[in-house]
Amino acid sequence: MISAGPWNRDGKSIRKSIAAGAGAVITETIVTDTLLDVRPRIAYNGTGAQNIRLYSEIQVEGWQREMDIAKSKEGIVIASVWAHTPSELAYLAMKMEKFGADAIELGISSPMGESLEVVASNPERVYEMTREVVRNVKIPVMAKLSQNATNISKVAKAVKSAGGSGVSAINTVRCILGVDIDTMQPTLSTYGGYSGAPIRPLGLASVAAIAQAVDIPIAGIGGIENYRNVLEYIMLGASAVEIGTAVMINGFEKITEIVNDLEKWADEKGIKEVKQIRGTALKNLKSFEEIKIEPVVSRIDTPVCNADCQACVKACIYGAIRKDGNMIVQDSEKCTGCGLCTFVCPDKKFRLDW
């Protein structure tokens, strides 16, 4: 799925995502009182993006035309909506259902404004919001959750108790992308939503935590840039994923690339359905107390190395690795088995073993 954002700002944009191969597209978040865009509003540092665009600039009634355009051919369109009260949120959801939306996503966790502190971390408020919408529409309703909530699993349980059909996690993370140290100006003029590859570990952890705590469909979001990232989310319990920043930076063809690579991987592995791999990594995820302490240390089978590379030496804070010309020399007595060398070595020469 393609997540809510300015890349899905109107019917024509949504059609582009569908044409590129998206299984479903989520509209930019729709509100009753639209705001004019600030300029500039999106910044990118090469790895992550900050976005301070809040909601759709199209009035509620205008979405009838946009939904007609979006659904003029095949494709599933999910309406993202946000409001300050349960009744207002239900009103918007009913409008979108009337206009032809196939489902509703509750945008309750924007990192800008009051929703982050007041709603996203409050299971009772989330329950009230979700329950009111579920009572008033016949289409599926899911809630978009925030990693900022310290009790994200409890919030997900509230969504399920309220009759929600699923959750999506995570929304963007509140951030300031940087500061120009010469002008003392922040990159953008206010706090914004951080997205892209740097938040993927946060998204993966949130999806896994939800999957372990509550039986509810999850759409994984955060830093998905390729098919491998999609599979990571699914193996940690997601039933689907949402992609946004990768499309914004690389164009709609990124959707096609990821879909094609997924299909190729599935064919090679003989995977026919998502359920064959969903949650398969969870059995290997343990609490800290469950981890078995084993006396493994770093080993290397081919000590010959590029004489100019010092990555493993610099990264070994225990002094267990040194270089002698182009040879790697290890001291097993000093090695504590931290494992860092297995990640920093560009040639993957290291392994942990007894």
C-alpha positions as a Python dict, from the first residue, in 0.01 Angstrom:
ca = {
    (1, 'M'): (0, 0, 0),
    (2, 'I'): (103, 361, -48),
    (3, 'S'): (80, 558, 275),
    (4, 'A'): (-100, 886, 332),
    (5, 'G'): (99, 1186, 216),
    (6, 'P'): (129, 1458, -48),
    (7, 'W'): (214, 1196, -312),
    (8, 'N'): (-154, 1093, -279),
    (9, 'R'): (-289, 1447, -261),
    (10, 'D'): (-565, 1406, -523),
    (11, 'G'): (-735, 1161, -757),
    (12, 'K'): (-473, 1188, -1031),
    (13, 'S'): (-187, 1123, -791),
    (14, 'I'): (-366, 822, -648),
    (15, 'R'): (-417, 684, -999),
    (16, 'K'): (-39, 702, -1054),
    (17, 'S'): (24, 483, -750),
    (18, 'I'): (-238, 232, -859),
    (19, 'A'): (-103, 223, -1215),
    (20, 'A'): (246, 157, -1077),
    (21, 'G'): (122, -158, -904),
    (22, 'A'): (10, -57, -555),
    (23, 'G'): (-240, -295, -401),
    (24, 'A'): (-412, -7, -223),
    (25, 'V'): (-357, 365, -183),
    (26, 'I'): (-429, 582, 121),
    (27, 'T'): (-534, 940, 57),
    (28, 'E'): (-357, 1235, 208),
    (29, 'T'): (-519, 1296, 548),
    (30, 'I'): (-856, 1470, 510),
    (31, 'V'): (-981, 1723, 768),
    (32, 'T'): (-1281, 1953, 797),
    (33, 'D'): (-1077, 2275, 811),
    (34, 'T'): (-801, 2284, 552),
    (35, 'L'): (-484, 2489, 589),
    (36, 'L'): (-262, 2661, 335),
    (37, 'D'): (79, 2505, 283),
    (38, 'V'): (385, 2670, 430),
    (39, 'R'): (691, 2709, 209),
    (40, 'P'): (930, 2533, 231),
    (41, 'R'): (774, 2229, 398),
    (42, 'I'): (985, 1924, 303),
    (43, 'A'): (1357, 1874, 372),
    (44, 'Y'): (1584, 1578, 299),
    (45, 'N'): (1937, 1505, 419),
    (46, 'G'): (2015, 1208, 197),
    (47, 'T'): (1878, 942, 431),
    (48, 'G'): (1573, 1084, 610),
    (49, 'A'): (1308, 1346, 537),
    (50, 'Q'): (1127, 1602, 751),
    (51, 'N'): (778, 1699, 639),
    (52, 'I'): (570, 1978, 796),
    (53, 'R'): (276, 1952, 558),
    (54, 'L'): (-19, 1874, 782),
    (55, 'Y'): (-329, 1767, 591),
    (56, 'S'): (-503, 1770, 254),
    (57, 'E'): (-573, 2116, 115),
    (58, 'I'): (-885, 1987, -63),
    (59, 'Q'): (-1215, 2063, 109),
    (60, 'V'): (-1423, 1766, 227),
    (61, 'E'): (-1683, 1795, -51),
    (62, 'G'): (-1406, 1826, -308),
    (63, 'W'): (-1300, 1472, -225),
    (64, 'Q'): (-1612, 1337, -396),
    (65, 'R'): (-1462, 1438, -731),
    (66, 'E'): (-1114, 1319, -634),
    (67, 'M'): (-1249, 983, -520),
    (68, 'D'): (-1434, 944, -852),
    (69, 'I'): (-1109, 1005, -1037),
    (70, 'A'): (-910, 776, -807),
    (71, 'K'): (-1159, 492, -850),
    (72, 'S'): (-1230, 549, -1220),
    (73, 'K'): (-1061, 217, -1295),
    (74, 'E'): (-942, -72, -1078),
    (75, 'G'): (-784, -7, -741),
    (76, 'I'): (-853, 10, -368),
    (77, 'V'): (-862, 355, -210),
    (78, 'I'): (-847, 405, 167),
    (79, 'A'): (-941, 744, 308),
    (80, 'S'): (-718, 887, 580),
    (81, 'V'): (-915, 1116, 811),
    (82, 'W'): (-846, 1314, 1127),
    (83, 'A'): (-1058, 1530, 1359),
    (84, 'H'): (-1052, 1653, 1717),
    (85, 'T'): (-1366, 1474, 1840),
    (86, 'P'): (-1513, 1126, 1786),
    (87, 'S'): (-1830, 1268, 1626),
    (88, 'E'): (-1636, 1486, 1382),
    (89, 'L'): (-1413, 1192, 1292),
    (90, 'A'): (-1719, 974, 1231),
    (91, 'Y'): (-1869, 1247, 1013),
    (92, 'L'): (-1561, 1253, 791),
    (93, 'A'): (-1550, 874, 771),
    (94, 'M'): (-1916, 858, 668),
    (95, 'K'): (-1854, 1120, 400),
    (96, 'M'): (-1562, 925, 258),
    (97, 'E'): (-1763, 602, 265),
    (98, 'K'): (-2038, 779, 72),
    (99, 'F'): (-1783, 907, -180),
    (100, 'G'): (-1662, 552, -245),
    (101, 'A'): (-1369, 485, -9),
    (102, 'D'): (-1302, 115, 43),
    (103, 'A'): (-1177, 160, 400),
    (104, 'I'): (-1083, 425, 656),
    (105, 'E'): (-748, 496, 822),
    (106, 'L'): (-766, 712, 1133),
    (107, 'G'): (-476, 958, 1130),
    (108, 'I'): (-464, 989, 1507),
    (109, 'S'): (-87, 1019, 1545),
    (110, 'S'): (46, 1314, 1347),
    (111, 'P'): (376, 1429, 1504),
    (112, 'M'): (259, 1789, 1466),
    (113, 'G'): (-11, 1948, 1681),
    (114, 'E'): (-198, 1799, 1975),
    (115, 'S'): (-273, 1451, 1843),
    (116, 'L'): (63, 1305, 1949),
    (117, 'E'): (33, 1382, 2320),
    (118, 'V'): (-343, 1402, 2361),
    (119, 'V'): (-464, 1110, 2150),
    (120, 'A'): (-194, 879, 2017),
    (121, 'S'): (-64, 776, 2362),
    (122, 'N'): (-406, 751, 2526),
    (123, 'P'): (-572, 410, 2477),
    (124, 'E'): (-903, 540, 2612),
    (125, 'R'): (-916, 827, 2361),
    (126, 'V'): (-812, 596, 2079),
    (127, 'Y'): (-1089, 358, 2180),
    (128, 'E'): (-1348, 637, 2177),
    (129, 'M'): (-1235, 766, 1838),
    (130, 'T'): (-1222, 422, 1679),
    (131, 'R'): (-1549, 302, 1832),
    (132, 'E'): (-1746, 603, 1709),
    (133, 'V'): (-1621, 558, 1354),
    (134, 'V'): (-1681, 182, 1353),
    (135, 'R'): (-2040, 239, 1469),
    (136, 'N'): (-2113, 472, 1181),
    (137, 'V'): (-1955, 307, 875),
    (138, 'K'): (-1979, -35, 717),
    (139, 'I'): (-1631, -39, 565),
    (140, 'P'): (-1314, -153, 751),
    (141, 'V'): (-1150, 92, 991),
    (142, 'M'): (-784, 92, 1095),
    (143, 'A'): (-590, 332, 1316),
    (144, 'K'): (-243, 470, 1246),
    (145, 'L'): (-28, 444, 1557),
    (146, 'S'): (272, 641, 1680),
    (147, 'Q'): (609, 510, 1790),
    (148, 'N'): (614, 795, 2040),
    (149, 'A'): (352, 609, 2244),
    (150, 'T'): (532, 415, 2515),
    (151, 'N'): (239, 173, 2530),
    (152, 'I'): (183, 107, 2161),
    (153, 'S'): (64, -250, 2223),
    (154, 'K'): (-199, -125, 2468),
    (155, 'V'): (-315, 130, 2209),
    (156, 'A'): (-342, -147, 1949),
    (157, 'K'): (-553, -352, 2192),
    (158, 'A'): (-783, -51, 2232),
    (159, 'V'): (-832, -36, 1855),
    (160, 'K'): (-926, -404, 1846),
    (161, 'S'): (-1161, -370, 2144),
    (162, 'A'): (-1334, -80, 1966),
    (163, 'G'): (-1403, -297, 1662),
    (164, 'G'): (-1116, -176, 1446),
    (165, 'S'): (-1018, -403, 1159),
    (166, 'G'): (-646, -335, 1192),
    (167, 'V'): (-367, -94, 1278),
    (168, 'S'): (-87, 67, 1083),
    (169, 'A'): (247, 146, 1246),
    (170, 'I'): (435, 366, 1260),
    (171, 'N'): (355, 724, 1173),
    (172, 'T'): (639, 967, 1118),
    (173, 'V'): (846, 1060, 1424),
    (174, 'R'): (861, 1414, 1561),
    (175, 'C'): (1190, 1572, 1462),
    (176, 'I'): (1407, 1868, 1377),
    (177, 'L'): (1618, 1760, 1080),
    (178, 'G'): (1910, 1986, 1161),
    (179, 'V'): (2040, 2337, 1226),
    (180, 'D'): (2256, 2559, 1005),
    (181, 'I'): (2535, 2645, 1250),
    (182, 'D'): (2625, 2962, 1058),
    (183, 'T'): (2276, 3116, 1042),
    (184, 'M'): (2144, 2934, 1353),
    (185, 'Q'): (1832, 2845, 1154),
    (186, 'P'): (1663, 2505, 1185),
    (187, 'T'): (1632, 2322, 852),
    (188, 'L'): (1256, 2385, 865),
    (189, 'S'): (1076, 2639, 1079),
    (190, 'T'): (894, 2400, 1313),
    (191, 'Y'): (887, 2043, 1440),
    (192, 'G'): (793, 1795, 1170),
    (193, 'G'): (751, 1430, 1086),
    (194, 'Y'): (1071, 1230, 1027),
    (195, 'S'): (1052, 949, 774),
    (196, 'G'): (1275, 733, 558),
    (197, 'A'): (1535, 463, 626),
    (198, 'P'): (1649, 593, 969),
    (199, 'I'): (1310, 518, 1129),
    (200, 'R'): (1286, 161, 996),
    (201, 'P'): (1430, 1, 1313),
    (202, 'L'): (1164, 187, 1513),
    (203, 'G'): (890, 67, 1281),
    (204, 'L'): (1013, -293, 1293),
    (205, 'A'): (1021, -291, 1673),
    (206, 'S'): (673, -142, 1696),
    (207, 'V'): (524, -396, 1455),
    (208, 'A'): (687, -685, 1642),
    (209, 'A'): (564, -555, 1978),
    (210, 'I'): (208, -524, 1850),
    (211, 'A'): (217, -866, 1682),
    (212, 'Q'): (332, -1029, 2005),
    (213, 'A'): (63, -860, 2213),
    (214, 'V'): (-257, -855, 2011),
    (215, 'D'): (-406, -1060, 1728),
    (216, 'I'): (-493, -789, 1477),
    (217, 'P'): (-385, -723, 1116),
    (218, 'I'): (-91, -481, 1100),
    (219, 'A'): (31, -263, 816),
    (220, 'G'): (400, -199, 873),
    (221, 'I'): (531, 150, 796),
    (222, 'G'): (868, 319, 819),
    (223, 'G'): (1175, 337, 598),
    (224, 'I'): (1076, 79, 337),
    (225, 'E'): (1308, 123, 40),
    (226, 'N'): (1316, -221, -123),
    (227, 'Y'): (1158, -565, -124),
    (228, 'R'): (1385, -687, 156),
    (229, 'N'): (1246, -420, 388),
    (230, 'V'): (893, -534, 301),
    (231, 'L'): (982, -890, 395),
    (232, 'E'): (1137, -777, 723),
    (233, 'Y'): (808, -621, 829),
    (234, 'I'): (605, -925, 724),
    (235, 'M'): (837, -1167, 901),
    (236, 'L'): (790, -963, 1219),
    (237, 'G'): (412, -992, 1198),
    (238, 'A'): (281, -739, 945),
    (239, 'S'): (7, -848, 706),
    (240, 'A'): (83, -562, 467),
    (241, 'V'): (310, -259, 440),
    (242, 'E'): (280, 108, 352),
    (243, 'I'): (542, 298, 153),
    (244, 'G'): (569, 676, 129),
    (245, 'T'): (906, 851, 142),
    (246, 'A'): (1065, 610, -107),
    (247, 'V'): (798, 713, -359),
    (248, 'M'): (844, 1083, -281),
    (249, 'I'): (1221, 1064, -337),
    (250, 'N'): (1240, 810, -621),
    (251, 'G'): (910, 850, -805),
    (252, 'F'): (617, 618, -866),
    (253, 'E'): (839, 371, -1053),
    (254, 'K'): (976, 271, -713),
    (255, 'I'): (642, 98, -648),
    (256, 'T'): (680, -113, -962),
    (257, 'E'): (1037, -203, -872),
    (258, 'I'): (945, -325, -525),
    (259, 'V'): (641, -521, -647),
    (260, 'N'): (843, -692, -921),
    (261, 'D'): (1127, -779, -683),
    (262, 'L'): (880, -923, -432),
    (263, 'E'): (718, -1139, -696),
    (264, 'K'): (1058, -1264, -813),
    (265, 'W'): (1164, -1348, -456),
    (266, 'A'): (835, -1528, -386),
    (267, 'D'): (867, -1735, -704),
    (268, 'E'): (1224, -1834, -619),
    (269, 'K'): (1125, -1935, -263),
    (270, 'G'): (798, -2103, -361),
    (271, 'I'): (593, -1863, -150),
    (272, 'K'): (231, -1841, -260),
    (273, 'E'): (71, -1650, 28),
    (274, 'V'): (181, -1390, 280),
    (275, 'K'): (69, -1613, 567),
    (276, 'Q'): (350, -1856, 485),
    (277, 'I'): (610, -1607, 610),
    (278, 'R'): (411, -1369, 830),
    (279, 'G'): (552, -1361, 1182),
    (280, 'T'): (820, -1623, 1114),
    (281, 'A'): (1093, -1410, 1270),
    (282, 'L'): (904, -1360, 1595),
    (283, 'K'): (1003, -1703, 1726),
    (284, 'N'): (1364, -1589, 1712),
    (285, 'L'): (1290, -1269, 1904),
    (286, 'K'): (1350, -1314, 2276),
    (287, 'S'): (1328, -1102, 2586),
    (288, 'F'): (1665, -1005, 2730),
    (289, 'E'): (1614, -1251, 3018),
    (290, 'E'): (1562, -1538, 2773),
    (291, 'I'): (1889, -1489, 2588),
    (292, 'K'): (2126, -1778, 2652),
    (293, 'I'): (2474, -1663, 2747),
    (294, 'E'): (2730, -1852, 2537),
    (295, 'P'): (3112, -1808, 2539),
    (296, 'V'): (3139, -1728, 2169),
    (297, 'V'): (3423, -1516, 2034),
    (298, 'S'): (3511, -1368, 1699),
    (299, 'R'): (3667, -1604, 1446),
    (300, 'I'): (3809, -1553, 1099),
    (301, 'D'): (3883, -1824, 843),
    (302, 'T'): (4075, -1610, 592),
    (303, 'P'): (4293, -1360, 781),
    (304, 'V'): (4439, -1210, 464),
    (305, 'C'): (4283, -864, 420),
    (306, 'N'): (4314, -535, 237),
    (307, 'A'): (4611, -367, 400),
    (308, 'D'): (4442, -26, 385),
    (309, 'C'): (4125, -134, 567),
    (310, 'Q'): (4119, -70, 942),
    (311, 'A'): (3743, -98, 1002),
    (312, 'C'): (3757, -394, 1239),
    (313, 'V'): (4054, -257, 1432),
    (314, 'K'): (3890, 81, 1488),
    (315, 'A'): (3558, -75, 1589),
    (316, 'C'): (3701, -322, 1841),
    (317, 'I'): (3677, -128, 2168),
    (318, 'Y'): (3824, -428, 2353),
    (319, 'G'): (4153, -424, 2161),
    (320, 'A'): (4112, -783, 2044),
    (321, 'I'): (4192, -713, 1678),
    (322, 'R'): (4502, -565, 1518),
    (323, 'K'): (4658, -560, 1173),
    (324, 'D'): (5000, -691, 1079),
    (325, 'G'): (5043, -575, 722),
    (326, 'N'): (4758, -730, 532),
    (327, 'M'): (4693, -992, 799),
    (328, 'I'): (4424, -974, 1066),
    (329, 'V'): (4544, -1083, 1409),
    (330, 'Q'): (4290, -1171, 1678),
    (331, 'D'): (4332, -1214, 2051),
    (332, 'S'): (4061, -1453, 2172),
    (333, 'E'): (4146, -1376, 2533),
    (334, 'K'): (4047, -1013, 2488),
    (335, 'C'): (3744, -1078, 2267),
    (336, 'T'): (3412, -1057, 2453),
    (337, 'G'): (3193, -1169, 2162),
    (338, 'C'): (3015, -836, 2116),
    (339, 'G'): (2973, -909, 1743),
    (340, 'L'): (3041, -561, 1605),
    (341, 'C'): (3325, -679, 1381),
    (342, 'T'): (3088, -909, 1194),
    (343, 'F'): (2892, -602, 1084),
    (344, 'V'): (3164, -346, 1011),
    (345, 'C'): (3387, -574, 799),
    (346, 'P'): (3307, -492, 435),
    (347, 'D'): (3412, -843, 329),
    (348, 'K'): (3215, -1020, 604),
    (349, 'K'): (3521, -1221, 712),
    (350, 'F'): (3424, -1246, 1079),
    (351, 'R'): (3188, -1488, 1252),
    (352, 'L'): (3106, -1567, 1614),
    (353, 'D'): (3181, -1920, 1726),
    (354, 'W'): (3296, -2126, 2022),
}
